[in-house]
Amino acid sequence: MITATHRHAQLIIDRQAIYDNVQNEIKRLKKGTDLFAVIKADAYGHGLLEVAKITKQAGAKGFCVALLDEALALRQAGFEEPILVLGVTDPDQTPIAANHHISVAAPSLAWLQQATPFLNKDAQTPLRIHYAIDSGMGRIGMRDISELQAAVKLVREQRDAFEVEGIFTHFATADDPNPAYFNKQVAKWQEILASLDEKPRYVHVSNSATSLWHAKCNGNMIRFGLAIYGLNPSGRAISSLPYPLKPAMSLTSELTFCKQIHAGDSVGYGATYTAKGDEWIGTVPIGYADGWRRDLQGFKVLVDGQYCEIVGRICMDQLMIKLPHEYPTGTTVVFIGRSGMHEITAQDVAEYEHTINYEVVSDFMPRLPRVYVGLENQQ
Ligand SMILES: *Cc1c(COP(=O)(O)O)cnc(C)c1O
């Protein structure tokens, strides 16, 4: 996909914020607990390689990604840290992971059985695996002790194919103020974990929410994702944080056009907005094909420290806003970030769209350039 560098619309990524969020979390961790930076989905839209570099500088000991391709991109860029693929890797592609020293989740006994012949044939080194335990997330993982025991037995018989590096589970409600389901998962996890006679190098359960609010559950590694980017995994449900999270992403553009319209004049496809009197309307070159969704019609942006409503339907590449008065083309328009006394956050956008901040930041398309600021000397 083409990145539009000749258009004044960009995601600005504050390296210092990412660095500080990671360091603040590392300071809270018990000695011997490693932070792995979760940088799947292009680092939640913030840029895979750049975020890998910053989080490593800040003390991350490894990386988690969702897909084998994301792990391979890190290896190709020269990162030698441990990398764990959290999703299900195709059994026939496990030799690729093994040969690049990429660790993968082992989601079931059947998966181990399916991967074994491929590894025996094509892997030059054993595949590092983390047993995935489904303690209640209902996504991937082994669900009972007997399956795990059978997996352990298979892996012990297949030492050339597998090397056990970790065991983990994932919580469904760590961001919920009500701990009932969380506690149920913890109990199930502990019961399954206790059935292992030998613990692997990494025992881990914590996403951002778990480490922020249930740190006593952390094993000796955490999978720290959303909070790296300065966003609260609970949205607004749990506002108390052990340290202030610093949002790393802003989205800004500028006016490309400004005009006055009059009573009865309409704006945009479907003519859904009609002026009641004289109004100044600005045009901004961002649209739904950038990931600024069409249902954000009626939401606000910031111009010169003032909230301005998005009027008319959002187009694929442009949208219109109502200005308090005339502004010259080139005037900055803030979609996410600060202007004057006000701030629009990814959380604000998420609430208007009835979704979560995770989706807002990871939805921005590659067409929008990522511009990195801060920590200038650490290029
Ligand atoms: C995405 C993911 C994480 C990171 O979650 P955050 O809420 O972003 O911290 C951790 N573990 C697994 C298994 C994941 O899929």
The ligand as an SDF file (V2000), in Angstrom:
LIG
                    3D

 15 15  0  0  0  0  0  0  0  0999 V2000
   -2.7030   -9.1150   22.6360 C   0  0  0  0  0  0  0  0  0  0  0  0
   -2.3160  -10.0150   23.7400 C   0  0  0  0  0  0  0  0  0  0  0  0
   -1.6760   -9.5010   24.8830 C   0  0  0  0  0  0  0  0  0  0  0  0
   -1.5040   -8.0250   25.1410 C   0  0  0  0  0  0  0  0  0  0  0  0
   -2.7120   -7.5140   25.6470 O   0  0  0  0  0  0  0  0  0  0  0  0
   -2.8540   -6.0000   26.1130 P   0  0  0  0  0  0  0  0  0  0  0  0
   -4.2060   -5.9490   26.6770 O   0  0  0  0  0  0  0  0  0  0  0  0
   -2.7060   -5.1720   24.8830 O   0  0  0  0  0  0  0  0  0  0  0  0
   -1.7640   -5.7420   27.0930 O   0  0  0  0  0  0  0  0  0  0  0  0
   -1.2140  -10.4160   25.8170 C   0  0  0  0  0  0  0  0  0  0  0  0
   -1.4000  -11.7400   25.6570 N   0  0  0  0  0  0  0  0  0  0  0  0
   -2.0430  -12.2570   24.5910 C   0  0  0  0  0  0  0  0  0  0  0  0
   -2.2150  -13.7280   24.4910 C   0  0  0  0  0  0  0  0  0  0  0  0
   -2.5300  -11.4090   23.6170 C   0  0  0  0  0  0  0  0  0  0  0  0
   -3.1750  -11.9300   22.5660 O   0  0  0  0  0  0  0  0  0  0  0  0
  1  2  1  0
  2  3  1  0
  2 14  2  0
  3  4  1  0
  3 10  2  0
  4  5  1  0
  5  6  1  0
  6  7  2  0
  6  8  1  0
  6  9  1  0
 10 11  1  0
 11 12  2  0
 12 13  1  0
 12 14  1  0
 14 15  1  0
M  END
$$$$
